[in-house]
Amino acid sequence: MEQKIFEILVEMQKDMKELKQGMKDMQVQLDRIEQHGNDDVVAMLRKMEKDHKSLNRDVEYLAGQVGKHDMQLDRITKQ
């Protein structure tokens, strides 16, 4: 009976070591994911900033074109 209990305890210790190692491995993986996740967010923010600047240039250009057309229409209607 004591031998059986001893074997169970040895098996439980082995399982516990495997469990601890698995948890350490998961922590390392989560740390890697967290680091790469931050890099992904920064890359997306940079792309959004670039797109925003491009859209601002487009809006400024179109506003200028509308202004020119309004000026030409005003000249035509006053003739």
C-alpha positions, 0 to 999 in steps of 0.5 A, a space after each residue: 500500500 505504501 509503495 502504491 502511494 509513493 508511486 502516485 506521489 512520484 507521478 504527481 510530482 512529475 505531472 507538476 513539473 510538466 505543468 510548471 514547464 508548460 506554464 513557463 512556455 506559455 508565459 514566454 509565448 504571451 510575452 512574444 505575442 505582446 511585444 509583436 502586438 505592440 509593433 503591429 499597433 504602431 505600424 497601423 498607427 503610422 499607416 493611418 497617419 500617412 493616409 490621413 495626411 494624404 486625405 488632407 492634401 486631397 481635401 485642400 486641392 479640392 477646396 482650391 478647385 471649388 474656389 476657382 470654379 466659384 470665382 469663374 462662375 461669379 465672373 460669368 454671372 456678373 458679365 
